[in-house]
Amino acid sequence: MKGFRPCDLDWPFLLPPSLQDWQPEGHLASFIATVVDALDLSLVLDTRTRKDGRCKAAYHPILLVRLLVCGYALGKRSSCQLERAT
C-alpha cells in the first residue's frame, strides 16, 4: 500500500533467512499476525495523516496493531514498555 513502509513477514533480507525463519512454528507472534490479518482495518488503512508526501513513509498500521496486540498479550501496556521490548 502506498505511503506506508512494507509490512510483509516474508520480506527477504540480504541473507537467506526471512522473518518467518527466526521464530519457531506456533510462536505467539505468528498467531497474532494471522489474527490481525483477518481483522477489517479498512478504516485505518484508508486514513492518511499527510497527503502531500513530505514525510517519510509511516509504519504500516497492520504492523502497529500486531505490535500492540502482542504487547498486551505479554503484559506490556505502556509505550515505554513496548519500545524497550522491541
PyMOL Python script that loads the backbone (N, CA, C, O; Angstrom):
from pymol import cmd

cmd.read_pdbstr("""\
ATOM      1  N   MET A   1       0.846  -1.169   0.000  1.00  0.00           N
ATOM      2  CA  MET A   1       0.000   0.000   0.000  1.00  0.00           C
ATOM      3  C   MET A   1       0.896   1.239   0.000  1.00  0.00           C
ATOM      4  O   MET A   1       1.850   1.314   0.774  1.00  0.00           O
ATOM      5  N   LYS A   2       0.603   2.175  -0.836  1.00  0.00           N
ATOM      6  CA  LYS A   2       1.433   3.360  -0.982  1.00  0.00           C
ATOM      7  C   LYS A   2       1.352   4.240   0.261  1.00  0.00           C
ATOM      8  O   LYS A   2       0.276   4.425   0.828  1.00  0.00           O
ATOM      9  N   GLY A   3       2.474   4.773   0.674  1.00  0.00           N
ATOM     10  CA  GLY A   3       2.516   5.680   1.810  1.00  0.00           C
ATOM     11  C   GLY A   3       2.931   5.030   3.108  1.00  0.00           C
ATOM     12  O   GLY A   3       3.178   5.727   4.093  1.00  0.00           O
ATOM     13  N   PHE A   4       3.014   3.703   3.136  1.00  0.00           N
ATOM     14  CA  PHE A   4       3.435   3.004   4.339  1.00  0.00           C
ATOM     15  C   PHE A   4       4.703   2.226   4.051  1.00  0.00           C
ATOM     16  O   PHE A   4       4.954   1.827   2.914  1.00  0.00           O
ATOM     17  N   ARG A   5       5.505   2.011   5.089  1.00  0.00           N
ATOM     18  CA  ARG A   5       6.634   1.104   4.963  1.00  0.00           C
ATOM     19  C   ARG A   5       6.077  -0.303   4.763  1.00  0.00           C
ATOM     20  O   ARG A   5       4.970  -0.592   5.216  1.00  0.00           O
ATOM     21  N   PRO A   6       6.814  -1.173   4.102  1.00  0.00           N
ATOM     22  CA  PRO A   6       6.282  -2.517   3.864  1.00  0.00           C
ATOM     23  C   PRO A   6       6.039  -3.284   5.159  1.00  0.00           C
ATOM     24  O   PRO A   6       6.763  -3.111   6.139  1.00  0.00           O
ATOM     25  N   CYS A   7       5.030  -4.117   5.151  1.00  0.00           N
ATOM     26  CA  CYS A   7       4.665  -4.940   6.306  1.00  0.00           C
ATOM     27  C   CYS A   7       4.452  -6.360   5.805  1.00  0.00           C
ATOM     28  O   CYS A   7       3.322  -6.847   5.767  1.00  0.00           O
ATOM     29  N   ASP A   8       5.528  -7.018   5.425  1.00  0.00           N
ATOM     30  CA  ASP A   8       5.448  -8.346   4.841  1.00  0.00           C
ATOM     31  C   ASP A   8       6.345  -9.281   5.628  1.00  0.00           C
ATOM     32  O   ASP A   8       7.560  -9.088   5.677  1.00  0.00           O
ATOM     33  N   LEU A   9       5.744 -10.308   6.253  1.00  0.00           N
ATOM     34  CA  LEU A   9       6.531 -11.225   7.066  1.00  0.00           C
ATOM     35  C   LEU A   9       7.471 -12.087   6.235  1.00  0.00           C
ATOM     36  O   LEU A   9       8.411 -12.667   6.778  1.00  0.00           O
ATOM     37  N   ASP A  10       7.242 -12.182   4.945  1.00  0.00           N
ATOM     38  CA  ASP A  10       8.105 -12.956   4.067  1.00  0.00           C
ATOM     39  C   ASP A  10       9.112 -12.074   3.336  1.00  0.00           C
ATOM     40  O   ASP A  10       9.707 -12.501   2.346  1.00  0.00           O
ATOM     41  N   TRP A  11       9.307 -10.848   3.815  1.00  0.00           N
ATOM     42  CA  TRP A  11      10.220  -9.894   3.202  1.00  0.00           C
ATOM     43  C   TRP A  11      11.630 -10.477   3.201  1.00  0.00           C
ATOM     44  O   TRP A  11      12.142 -10.828   4.264  1.00  0.00           O
ATOM     45  N   PRO A  12      12.263 -10.589   2.051  1.00  0.00           N
ATOM     46  CA  PRO A  12      13.607 -11.187   2.025  1.00  0.00           C
ATOM     47  C   PRO A  12      14.671 -10.215   2.532  1.00  0.00           C
ATOM     48  O   PRO A  12      14.567  -9.004   2.335  1.00  0.00           O
ATOM     49  N   PHE A  13      15.672 -10.751   3.172  1.00  0.00           N
ATOM     50  CA  PHE A  13      16.811  -9.968   3.629  1.00  0.00           C
ATOM     51  C   PHE A  13      17.963 -10.170   2.652  1.00  0.00           C
ATOM     52  O   PHE A  13      17.850 -10.945   1.702  1.00  0.00           O
ATOM     53  N   LEU A  14      19.052  -9.484   2.882  1.00  0.00           N
ATOM     54  CA  LEU A  14      20.226  -9.706   2.062  1.00  0.00           C
ATOM     55  C   LEU A  14      20.769 -11.118   2.270  1.00  0.00           C
ATOM     56  O   LEU A  14      21.368 -11.709   1.371  1.00  0.00           O
ATOM     57  N   LEU A  15      20.548 -11.639   3.463  1.00  0.00           N
ATOM     58  CA  LEU A  15      20.935 -13.014   3.771  1.00  0.00           C
ATOM     59  C   LEU A  15      19.712 -13.915   3.583  1.00  0.00           C
ATOM     60  O   LEU A  15      18.590 -13.409   3.570  1.00  0.00           O
ATOM     61  N   PRO A  16      19.885 -15.198   3.439  1.00  0.00           N
ATOM     62  CA  PRO A  16      18.766 -16.087   3.134  1.00  0.00           C
ATOM     63  C   PRO A  16      17.572 -16.097   4.083  1.00  0.00           C
ATOM     64  O   PRO A  16      16.451 -16.228   3.593  1.00  0.00           O
ATOM     65  N   PRO A  17      17.722 -15.970   5.413  1.00  0.00           N
ATOM     66  CA  PRO A  17      16.538 -16.150   6.260  1.00  0.00           C
ATOM     67  C   PRO A  17      15.517 -15.029   6.103  1.00  0.00           C
ATOM     68  O   PRO A  17      15.862 -13.878   5.834  1.00  0.00           O
ATOM     69  N   SER A  18      14.268 -15.396   6.277  1.00  0.00           N
ATOM     70  CA  SER A  18      13.191 -14.416   6.327  1.00  0.00           C
ATOM     71  C   SER A  18      12.749 -14.300   7.785  1.00  0.00           C
ATOM     72  O   SER A  18      13.208 -15.067   8.631  1.00  0.00           O
ATOM     73  N   LEU A  19      11.878 -13.365   8.081  1.00  0.00           N
ATOM     74  CA  LEU A  19      11.400 -13.201   9.451  1.00  0.00           C
ATOM     75  C   LEU A  19      10.746 -14.475   9.965  1.00  0.00           C
ATOM     76  O   LEU A  19      10.861 -14.797  11.147  1.00  0.00           O
ATOM     77  N   GLN A  20      10.064 -15.199   9.093  1.00  0.00           N
ATOM     78  CA  GLN A  20       9.401 -16.440   9.486  1.00  0.00           C
ATOM     79  C   GLN A  20      10.405 -17.495   9.950  1.00  0.00           C
ATOM     80  O   GLN A  20      10.075 -18.334  10.788  1.00  0.00           O
ATOM     81  N   ASP A  21      11.630 -17.461   9.412  1.00  0.00           N
ATOM     82  CA  ASP A  21      12.643 -18.444   9.779  1.00  0.00           C
ATOM     83  C   ASP A  21      13.236 -18.196  11.164  1.00  0.00           C
ATOM     84  O   ASP A  21      13.895 -19.081  11.710  1.00  0.00           O
ATOM     85  N   TRP A  22      13.023 -17.030  11.740  1.00  0.00           N
ATOM     86  CA  TRP A  22      13.645 -16.673  13.012  1.00  0.00           C
ATOM     87  C   TRP A  22      12.815 -17.049  14.226  1.00  0.00           C
ATOM     88  O   TRP A  22      13.294 -16.946  15.356  1.00  0.00           O
ATOM     89  N   GLN A  23      11.602 -17.474  14.020  1.00  0.00           N
ATOM     90  CA  GLN A  23      10.786 -17.853  15.169  1.00  0.00           C
ATOM     91  C   GLN A  23      10.261 -19.271  14.983  1.00  0.00           C
ATOM     92  O   GLN A  23      10.019 -19.706  13.857  1.00  0.00           O
ATOM     93  N   PRO A  24      10.089 -19.978  16.070  1.00  0.00           N
ATOM     94  CA  PRO A  24       9.627 -21.358  15.960  1.00  0.00           C
ATOM     95  C   PRO A  24       8.174 -21.427  15.485  1.00  0.00           C
ATOM     96  O   PRO A  24       7.408 -20.473  15.620  1.00  0.00           O
ATOM     97  N   GLU A  25       7.828 -22.568  14.935  1.00  0.00           N
ATOM     98  CA  GLU A  25       6.455 -22.781  14.478  1.00  0.00           C
ATOM     99  C   GLU A  25       5.513 -22.707  15.675  1.00  0.00           C
ATOM    100  O   GLU A  25       5.817 -23.238  16.742  1.00  0.00           O
ATOM    101  N   GLY A  26       4.389 -22.059  15.499  1.00  0.00           N
ATOM    102  CA  GLY A  26       3.418 -21.922  16.572  1.00  0.00           C
ATOM    103  C   GLY A  26       3.727 -20.796  17.544  1.00  0.00           C
ATOM    104  O   GLY A  26       3.118 -20.732  18.612  1.00  0.00           O
ATOM    105  N   HIS A  27       4.649 -19.912  17.210  1.00  0.00           N
ATOM    106  CA  HIS A  27       5.022 -18.785  18.081  1.00  0.00           C
ATOM    107  C   HIS A  27       3.837 -17.826  18.216  1.00  0.00           C
ATOM    108  O   HIS A  27       3.027 -17.693  17.298  1.00  0.00           O
ATOM    109  N   LEU A  28       3.748 -17.170  19.356  1.00  0.00           N
ATOM    110  CA  LEU A  28       2.662 -16.233  19.624  1.00  0.00           C
ATOM    111  C   LEU A  28       2.592 -15.137  18.558  1.00  0.00           C
ATOM    112  O   LEU A  28       1.500 -14.747  18.144  1.00  0.00           O
ATOM    113  N   ALA A  29       3.730 -14.648  18.118  1.00  0.00           N
ATOM    114  CA  ALA A  29       3.745 -13.570  17.118  1.00  0.00           C
ATOM    115  C   ALA A  29       3.125 -14.026  15.798  1.00  0.00           C
ATOM    116  O   ALA A  29       2.455 -13.239  15.130  1.00  0.00           O
ATOM    117  N   SER A  30       3.338 -15.276  15.418  1.00  0.00           N
ATOM    118  CA  SER A  30       2.731 -15.797  14.182  1.00  0.00           C
ATOM    119  C   SER A  30       1.218 -15.884  14.327  1.00  0.00           C
ATOM    120  O   SER A  30       0.477 -15.550  13.403  1.00  0.00           O
ATOM    121  N   PHE A  31       0.765 -16.336  15.493  1.00  0.00           N
ATOM    122  CA  PHE A  31      -0.675 -16.420  15.746  1.00  0.00           C
ATOM    123  C   PHE A  31      -1.311 -15.036  15.707  1.00  0.00           C
ATOM    124  O   PHE A  31      -2.366 -14.852  15.100  1.00  0.00           O
ATOM    125  N   ILE A  32      -0.673 -14.062  16.352  1.00  0.00           N
ATOM    126  CA  ILE A  32      -1.209 -12.701  16.378  1.00  0.00           C
ATOM    127  C   ILE A  32      -1.237 -12.113  14.968  1.00  0.00           C
ATOM    128  O   ILE A  32      -2.199 -11.438  14.601  1.00  0.00           O
ATOM    129  N   ALA A  33      -0.197 -12.358  14.176  1.00  0.00           N
ATOM    130  CA  ALA A  33      -0.172 -11.860  12.799  1.00  0.00           C
ATOM    131  C   ALA A  33      -1.335 -12.431  11.996  1.00  0.00           C
ATOM    132  O   ALA A  33      -1.955 -11.715  11.210  1.00  0.00           O
ATOM    133  N   THR A  34      -1.634 -13.706  12.185  1.00  0.00           N
ATOM    134  CA  THR A  34      -2.746 -14.336  11.477  1.00  0.00           C
ATOM    135  C   THR A  34      -4.077 -13.733  11.906  1.00  0.00           C
ATOM    136  O   THR A  34      -4.942 -13.475  11.069  1.00  0.00           O
ATOM    137  N   VAL A  35      -4.245 -13.510  13.200  1.00  0.00           N
ATOM    138  CA  VAL A  35      -5.492 -12.935  13.716  1.00  0.00           C
ATOM    139  C   VAL A  35      -5.673 -11.503  13.214  1.00  0.00           C
ATOM    140  O   VAL A  35      -6.756 -11.138  12.757  1.00  0.00           O
ATOM    141  N   VAL A  36      -4.617 -10.694  13.297  1.00  0.00           N
ATOM    142  CA  VAL A  36      -4.719  -9.292  12.868  1.00  0.00           C
ATOM    143  C   VAL A  36      -4.973  -9.203  11.364  1.00  0.00           C
ATOM    144  O   VAL A  36      -5.702  -8.319  10.914  1.00  0.00           O
ATOM    145  N   ASP A  37      -4.382 -10.107  10.584  1.00  0.00           N
ATOM    146  CA  ASP A  37      -4.627 -10.108   9.141  1.00  0.00           C
ATOM    147  C   ASP A  37      -6.091 -10.390   8.816  1.00  0.00           C
ATOM    148  O   ASP A  37      -6.580  -9.988   7.760  1.00  0.00           O
ATOM    149  N   ALA A  38      -6.790 -11.076   9.712  1.00  0.00           N
ATOM    150  CA  ALA A  38      -8.201 -11.393   9.488  1.00  0.00           C
ATOM    151  C   ALA A  38      -9.129 -10.242   9.888  1.00  0.00           C
ATOM    152  O   ALA A  38     -10.313 -10.260   9.552  1.00  0.00           O
ATOM    153  N   LEU A  39      -8.608  -9.253  10.594  1.00  0.00           N
ATOM    154  CA  LEU A  39      -9.432  -8.114  11.027  1.00  0.00           C
ATOM    155  C   LEU A  39      -9.700  -7.160   9.867  1.00  0.00           C
ATOM    156  O   LEU A  39      -8.901  -7.053   8.936  1.00  0.00           O
ATOM    157  N   ASP A  40     -10.821  -6.477   9.938  1.00  0.00           N
ATOM    158  CA  ASP A  40     -11.144  -5.451   8.949  1.00  0.00           C
ATOM    159  C   ASP A  40     -10.576  -4.125   9.437  1.00  0.00           C
ATOM    160  O   ASP A  40     -11.173  -3.462  10.285  1.00  0.00           O
ATOM    161  N   LEU A  41      -9.434  -3.746   8.906  1.00  0.00           N
ATOM    162  CA  LEU A  41      -8.779  -2.491   9.290  1.00  0.00           C
ATOM    163  C   LEU A  41      -8.893  -1.448   8.181  1.00  0.00           C
ATOM    164  O   LEU A  41      -8.051  -0.556   8.074  1.00  0.00           O
ATOM    165  N   SER A  42      -9.924  -1.559   7.365  1.00  0.00           N
ATOM    166  CA  SER A  42     -10.050  -0.675   6.210  1.00  0.00           C
ATOM    167  C   SER A  42     -10.164   0.797   6.606  1.00  0.00           C
ATOM    168  O   SER A  42      -9.651   1.664   5.899  1.00  0.00           O
ATOM    169  N   LEU A  43     -10.827   1.092   7.723  1.00  0.00           N
ATOM    170  CA  LEU A  43     -10.931   2.497   8.155  1.00  0.00           C
ATOM    171  C   LEU A  43      -9.564   3.067   8.505  1.00  0.00           C
ATOM    172  O   LEU A  43      -9.281   4.228   8.210  1.00  0.00           O
ATOM    173  N   VAL A  44      -8.727   2.270   9.122  1.00  0.00           N
ATOM    174  CA  VAL A  44      -7.382   2.725   9.488  1.00  0.00           C
ATOM    175  C   VAL A  44      -6.514   2.841   8.245  1.00  0.00           C
ATOM    176  O   VAL A  44      -5.759   3.802   8.099  1.00  0.00           O
ATOM    177  N   LEU A  45      -6.618   1.857   7.342  1.00  0.00           N
ATOM    178  CA  LEU A  45      -5.775   1.847   6.154  1.00  0.00           C
ATOM    179  C   LEU A  45      -6.127   2.979   5.194  1.00  0.00           C
ATOM    180  O   LEU A  45      -5.265   3.440   4.446  1.00  0.00           O
ATOM    181  N   ASP A  46      -7.366   3.430   5.204  1.00  0.00           N
ATOM    182  CA  ASP A  46      -7.784   4.497   4.306  1.00  0.00           C
ATOM    183  C   ASP A  46      -7.437   5.883   4.836  1.00  0.00           C
ATOM    184  O   ASP A  46      -7.568   6.870   4.113  1.00  0.00           O
ATOM    185  N   THR A  47      -7.002   5.968   6.078  1.00  0.00           N
ATOM    186  CA  THR A  47      -6.682   7.256   6.696  1.00  0.00           C
ATOM    187  C   THR A  47      -5.190   7.551   6.535  1.00  0.00           C
ATOM    188  O   THR A  47      -4.340   6.732   6.885  1.00  0.00           O
ATOM    189  N   ARG A  48      -4.896   8.709   6.010  1.00  0.00           N
ATOM    190  CA  ARG A  48      -3.503   9.153   5.888  1.00  0.00           C
ATOM    191  C   ARG A  48      -3.398  10.495   6.609  1.00  0.00           C
ATOM    192  O   ARG A  48      -4.303  11.326   6.527  1.00  0.00           O
ATOM    193  N   THR A  49      -2.299  10.695   7.306  1.00  0.00           N
ATOM    194  CA  THR A  49      -2.145  11.963   8.021  1.00  0.00           C
ATOM    195  C   THR A  49      -1.668  13.070   7.094  1.00  0.00           C
ATOM    196  O   THR A  49      -2.077  14.221   7.248  1.00  0.00           O
ATOM    197  N   ARG A  50      -0.803  12.738   6.127  1.00  0.00           N
ATOM    198  CA  ARG A  50      -0.302  13.749   5.200  1.00  0.00           C
ATOM    199  C   ARG A  50      -0.573  13.288   3.786  1.00  0.00           C
ATOM    200  O   ARG A  50      -0.272  12.150   3.424  1.00  0.00           O
ATOM    201  N   LYS A  51      -1.135  14.160   2.999  1.00  0.00           N
ATOM    202  CA  LYS A  51      -1.434  13.802   1.621  1.00  0.00           C
ATOM    203  C   LYS A  51      -0.457  14.439   0.638  1.00  0.00           C
ATOM    204  O   LYS A  51      -0.523  14.179  -0.563  1.00  0.00           O
ATOM    205  N   ASP A  52       0.455  15.277   1.150  1.00  0.00           N
ATOM    206  CA  ASP A  52       1.374  15.967   0.244  1.00  0.00           C
ATOM    207  C   ASP A  52       2.689  15.222   0.040  1.00  0.00           C
ATOM    208  O   ASP A  52       3.528  15.661  -0.746  1.00  0.00           O
ATOM    209  N   GLY A  53       2.882  14.096   0.740  1.00  0.00           N
ATOM    210  CA  GLY A  53       4.057  13.267   0.523  1.00  0.00           C
ATOM    211  C   GLY A  53       5.357  13.826   1.079  1.00  0.00           C
ATOM    212  O   GLY A  53       6.430  13.402   0.650  1.00  0.00           O
ATOM    213  N   ARG A  54       5.297  14.763   2.017  1.00  0.00           N
ATOM    214  CA  ARG A  54       6.516  15.395   2.520  1.00  0.00           C
ATOM    215  C   ARG A  54       7.205  14.619   3.624  1.00  0.00           C
ATOM    216  O   ARG A  54       8.344  14.938   3.965  1.00  0.00           O
ATOM    217  N   CYS A  55       6.569  13.624   4.190  1.00  0.00           N
ATOM    218  CA  CYS A  55       7.168  12.887   5.299  1.00  0.00           C
ATOM    219  C   CYS A  55       7.670  11.524   4.841  1.00  0.00           C
ATOM    220  O   CYS A  55       7.294  11.026   3.779  1.00  0.00           O
ATOM    221  N   LYS A  56       8.532  10.930   5.672  1.00  0.00           N
ATOM    222  CA  LYS A  56       8.947   9.559   5.414  1.00  0.00           C
ATOM    223  C   LYS A  56       7.723   8.661   5.512  1.00  0.00           C
ATOM    224  O   LYS A  56       6.728   9.005   6.150  1.00  0.00           O
ATOM    225  N   ALA A  57       7.816   7.518   4.874  1.00  0.00           N
ATOM    226  CA  ALA A  57       6.711   6.570   4.938  1.00  0.00           C
ATOM    227  C   ALA A  57       6.483   6.151   6.391  1.00  0.00           C
ATOM    228  O   ALA A  57       7.430   5.916   7.142  1.00  0.00           O
ATOM    229  N   ALA A  58       5.225   6.065   6.763  1.00  0.00           N
ATOM    230  CA  ALA A  58       4.865   5.668   8.125  1.00  0.00           C
ATOM    231  C   ALA A  58       4.948   4.155   8.258  1.00  0.00           C
ATOM    232  O   ALA A  58       4.939   3.431   7.263  1.00  0.00           O
ATOM    233  N   TYR A  59       5.029   3.687   9.495  1.00  0.00           N
ATOM    234  CA  TYR A  59       4.937   2.251   9.707  1.00  0.00           C
ATOM    235  C   TYR A  59       3.527   1.819   9.338  1.00  0.00           C
ATOM    236  O   TYR A  59       2.560   2.534   9.597  1.00  0.00           O
ATOM    237  N   HIS A  60       3.422   0.668   8.745  1.00  0.00           N
ATOM    238  CA  HIS A  60       2.131   0.167   8.290  1.00  0.00           C
ATOM    239  C   HIS A  60       1.223  -0.060   9.500  1.00  0.00           C
ATOM    240  O   HIS A  60       1.667  -0.626  10.498  1.00  0.00           O
ATOM    241  N   PRO A  61      -0.038   0.369   9.430  1.00  0.00           N
ATOM    242  CA  PRO A  61      -0.954   0.202  10.569  1.00  0.00           C
ATOM    243  C   PRO A  61      -1.111  -1.247  11.009  1.00  0.00           C
ATOM    244  O   PRO A  61      -1.302  -1.506  12.198  1.00  0.00           O
ATOM    245  N   ILE A  62      -1.037  -2.199  10.082  1.00  0.00           N
ATOM    246  CA  ILE A  62      -1.156  -3.606  10.461  1.00  0.00           C
ATOM    247  C   ILE A  62       0.010  -4.001  11.366  1.00  0.00           C
ATOM    248  O   ILE A  62      -0.181  -4.731  12.339  1.00  0.00           O
ATOM    249  N   LEU A  63       1.201  -3.531  11.056  1.00  0.00           N
ATOM    250  CA  LEU A  63       2.360  -3.810  11.889  1.00  0.00           C
ATOM    251  C   LEU A  63       2.165  -3.234  13.287  1.00  0.00           C
ATOM    252  O   LEU A  63       2.493  -3.888  14.277  1.00  0.00           O
ATOM    253  N   LEU A  64       1.635  -2.022  13.376  1.00  0.00           N
ATOM    254  CA  LEU A  64       1.437  -1.378  14.672  1.00  0.00           C
ATOM    255  C   LEU A  64       0.354  -2.076  15.486  1.00  0.00           C
ATOM    256  O   LEU A  64       0.480  -2.197  16.704  1.00  0.00           O
ATOM    257  N   VAL A  65      -0.709  -2.537  14.828  1.00  0.00           N
ATOM    258  CA  VAL A  65      -1.755  -3.286  15.538  1.00  0.00           C
ATOM    259  C   VAL A  65      -1.182  -4.602  16.052  1.00  0.00           C
ATOM    260  O   VAL A  65      -1.460  -5.003  17.182  1.00  0.00           O
ATOM    261  N   ARG A  66      -0.382  -5.276  15.223  1.00  0.00           N
ATOM    262  CA  ARG A  66       0.259  -6.517  15.675  1.00  0.00           C
ATOM    263  C   ARG A  66       1.128  -6.258  16.903  1.00  0.00           C
ATOM    264  O   ARG A  66       1.106  -7.034  17.858  1.00  0.00           O
ATOM    265  N   LEU A  67       1.881  -5.183  16.877  1.00  0.00           N
ATOM    266  CA  LEU A  67       2.753  -4.835  17.997  1.00  0.00           C
ATOM    267  C   LEU A  67       1.948  -4.573  19.268  1.00  0.00           C
ATOM    268  O   LEU A  67       2.310  -5.049  20.344  1.00  0.00           O
ATOM    269  N   LEU A  68       0.858  -3.818  19.146  1.00  0.00           N
ATOM    270  CA  LEU A  68       0.019  -3.524  20.309  1.00  0.00           C
ATOM    271  C   LEU A  68      -0.613  -4.786  20.882  1.00  0.00           C
ATOM    272  O   LEU A  68      -0.610  -4.986  22.097  1.00  0.00           O
ATOM    273  N   VAL A  69      -1.154  -5.639  20.015  1.00  0.00           N
ATOM    274  CA  VAL A  69      -1.801  -6.861  20.482  1.00  0.00           C
ATOM    275  C   VAL A  69      -0.784  -7.778  21.150  1.00  0.00           C
ATOM    276  O   VAL A  69      -1.066  -8.364  22.196  1.00  0.00           O
ATOM    277  N   CYS A  70       0.382  -7.901  20.558  1.00  0.00           N
ATOM    278  CA  CYS A  70       1.440  -8.741  21.137  1.00  0.00           C
ATOM    279  C   CYS A  70       1.882  -8.164  22.483  1.00  0.00           C
ATOM    280  O   CYS A  70       2.084  -8.910  23.441  1.00  0.00           O
ATOM    281  N   GLY A  71       2.032  -6.860  22.557  1.00  0.00           N
ATOM    282  CA  GLY A  71       2.405  -6.221  23.817  1.00  0.00           C
ATOM    283  C   GLY A  71       1.377  -6.456  24.897  1.00  0.00           C
ATOM    284  O   GLY A  71       1.731  -6.774  26.032  1.00  0.00           O
ATOM    285  N   TYR A  72       0.103  -6.304  24.559  1.00  0.00           N
ATOM    286  CA  TYR A  72      -0.956  -6.546  25.541  1.00  0.00           C
ATOM    287  C   TYR A  72      -0.969  -8.003  25.971  1.00  0.00           C
ATOM    288  O   TYR A  72      -1.183  -8.298  27.147  1.00  0.00           O
ATOM    289  N   ALA A  73      -0.741  -8.925  25.029  1.00  0.00           N
ATOM    290  CA  ALA A  73      -0.720 -10.354  25.367  1.00  0.00           C
ATOM    291  C   ALA A  73       0.419 -10.686  26.329  1.00  0.00           C
ATOM    292  O   ALA A  73       0.309 -11.613  27.131  1.00  0.00           O
ATOM    293  N   LEU A  74       1.509  -9.929  26.246  1.00  0.00           N
ATOM    294  CA  LEU A  74       2.667 -10.163  27.114  1.00  0.00           C
ATOM    295  C   LEU A  74       2.675  -9.263  28.347  1.00  0.00           C
ATOM    296  O   LEU A  74       3.630  -9.286  29.124  1.00  0.00           O
ATOM    297  N   GLY A  75       1.610  -8.466  28.533  1.00  0.00           N
ATOM    298  CA  GLY A  75       1.502  -7.618  29.713  1.00  0.00           C
ATOM    299  C   GLY A  75       2.238  -6.301  29.607  1.00  0.00           C
ATOM    300  O   GLY A  75       2.453  -5.636  30.620  1.00  0.00           O
ATOM    301  N   LYS A  76       2.630  -5.904  28.408  1.00  0.00           N
ATOM    302  CA  LYS A  76       3.325  -4.629  28.199  1.00  0.00           C
ATOM    303  C   LYS A  76       2.316  -3.638  27.623  1.00  0.00           C
ATOM    304  O   LYS A  76       1.958  -3.701  26.447  1.00  0.00           O
ATOM    305  N   ARG A  77       1.869  -2.722  28.481  1.00  0.00           N
ATOM    306  CA  ARG A  77       0.779  -1.845  28.066  1.00  0.00           C
ATOM    307  C   ARG A  77       1.193  -0.391  27.851  1.00  0.00           C
ATOM    308  O   ARG A  77       0.425   0.381  27.278  1.00  0.00           O
ATOM    309  N   SER A  78       2.355  -0.008  28.286  1.00  0.00           N
ATOM    310  CA  SER A  78       2.773   1.380  28.076  1.00  0.00           C
ATOM    311  C   SER A  78       3.677   1.478  26.855  1.00  0.00           C
ATOM    312  O   SER A  78       4.319   0.506  26.457  1.00  0.00           O
ATOM    313  N   SER A  79       3.712   2.655  26.277  1.00  0.00           N
ATOM    314  CA  SER A  79       4.548   2.851  25.091  1.00  0.00           C
ATOM    315  C   SER A  79       6.036   2.658  25.413  1.00  0.00           C
ATOM    316  O   SER A  79       6.803   2.192  24.570  1.00  0.00           O
ATOM    317  N   CYS A  80       6.432   3.018  26.629  1.00  0.00           N
ATOM    318  CA  CYS A  80       7.840   2.816  27.038  1.00  0.00           C
ATOM    319  C   CYS A  80       8.172   1.332  27.125  1.00  0.00           C
ATOM    320  O   CYS A  80       9.244   0.910  26.689  1.00  0.00           O
ATOM    321  N   GLN A  81       7.268   0.543  27.680  1.00  0.00           N
ATOM    322  CA  GLN A  81       7.492  -0.902  27.768  1.00  0.00           C
ATOM    323  C   GLN A  81       7.551  -1.516  26.384  1.00  0.00           C
ATOM    324  O   GLN A  81       8.394  -2.375  26.125  1.00  0.00           O
ATOM    325  N   LEU A  82       6.665  -1.087  25.483  1.00  0.00           N
ATOM    326  CA  LEU A  82       6.669  -1.614  24.115  1.00  0.00           C
ATOM    327  C   LEU A  82       7.961  -1.242  23.400  1.00  0.00           C
ATOM    328  O   LEU A  82       8.532  -2.058  22.677  1.00  0.00           O
ATOM    329  N   GLU A  83       8.419  -0.020  23.600  1.00  0.00           N
ATOM    330  CA  GLU A  83       9.658   0.415  22.948  1.00  0.00           C
ATOM    331  C   GLU A  83      10.836  -0.430  23.436  1.00  0.00           C
ATOM    332  O   GLU A  83      11.644  -0.888  22.628  1.00  0.00           O
ATOM    333  N   ARG A  84      10.937  -0.636  24.722  1.00  0.00           N
ATOM    334  CA  ARG A  84      12.038  -1.440  25.256  1.00  0.00           C
ATOM    335  C   ARG A  84      11.962  -2.883  24.755  1.00  0.00           C
ATOM    336  O   ARG A  84      12.992  -3.494  24.472  1.00  0.00           O
ATOM    337  N   ALA A  85      10.769  -3.420  24.645  1.00  0.00           N
ATOM    338  CA  ALA A  85      10.605  -4.817  24.237  1.00  0.00           C
ATOM    339  C   ALA A  85      10.944  -5.026  22.756  1.00  0.00           C
ATOM    340  O   ALA A  85      11.331  -6.123  22.353  1.00  0.00           O
ATOM    341  N   THR A  86      10.797  -3.975  21.958  1.00  0.00           N
ATOM    342  CA  THR A  86      11.082  -4.136  20.542  1.00  0.00           C
ATOM    343  C   THR A  86      12.518  -3.743  20.253  1.00  0.00           C
ATOM    344  O   THR A  86      12.957  -3.809  19.105  1.00  0.00           O
TER     345      THR A  86
END
""", "prot")
cmd.dss("prot")
cmd.show_as("cartoon", "prot")
cmd.util.cbc("prot")
cmd.orient("prot")
